[in-house]
Amino acid sequence: MNQSKIQEMIDAYIQAELDVLSGKSVVLNGKSMTTEDLGEIRKGRHEWEARLNQANRPRGPKLARFG
């Protein structure tokens, strides 16, 4: 998955978090969520943020040190 799609997912989770905090019920990934699901929403956001951090990590050659 590319970085822009990952960012879209993070943005969706942030919007769901804001909506739930304002008392709305939201549907995320086909599941209806309310204030009781706030922890689950935040967990999902953290997972997507970790994916974005991993995607942004530089991928250069690995260096080995020999004795």
C-alpha positions in Angstrom: 0.0 0.0 0.0 1.4 3.4 -0.9 1.9 6.3 1.5 -1.1 8.3 0.2 -3.5 5.4 0.8 -2.0 4.9 4.3 -2.5 8.6 5.0 -6.1 8.4 3.8 -6.7 5.6 6.4 -5.1 7.6 9.2 -7.3 10.6 8.2 -10.4 8.4 8.2 -9.5 7.2 11.7 -8.9 10.7 13.0 -12.2 11.8 11.5 -14.0 8.8 13.2 -12.3 9.7 16.5 -13.5 13.3 16.2 -17.0 12.3 15.2 -17.3 9.8 18.1 -16.0 12.4 20.6 -18.7 14.8 19.4 -21.4 12.2 20.1 -21.9 10.9 16.6 -22.1 7.2 15.5 -19.7 6.4 12.6 -19.2 3.5 10.3 -15.6 2.5 9.7 -14.6 -0.5 7.7 -18.2 -1.6 7.7 -18.7 -1.5 11.5 -20.8 1.0 13.3 -18.9 2.6 16.2 -19.9 4.8 19.1 -18.1 6.2 22.1 -17.7 2.7 23.5 -15.5 2.0 20.5 -13.1 4.9 20.9 -10.3 2.7 22.1 -10.7 0.5 19.1 -10.6 3.5 16.8 -7.5 4.8 18.4 -5.8 1.4 18.2 -6.6 1.3 14.5 -5.1 4.8 14.0 -2.0 3.8 15.8 -1.6 0.7 13.6 -1.9 2.8 10.4 0.5 5.4 11.8 3.1 2.6 12.4 2.6 1.5 8.8 3.3 5.1 7.6 6.4 5.3 9.8 7.6 2.0 8.4 6.9 3.2 4.8 8.9 6.4 5.5 11.9 4.6 6.8 14.9 5.0 4.5 15.8 1.8 2.7 19.5 1.9 1.9 22.1 -0.8 1.7 22.8 -2.7 4.8 26.3 -2.4 6.1 28.2 -5.2 7.8 31.3 -4.8 10.0 33.9 -7.6 9.8 36.2 -8.1 12.7 
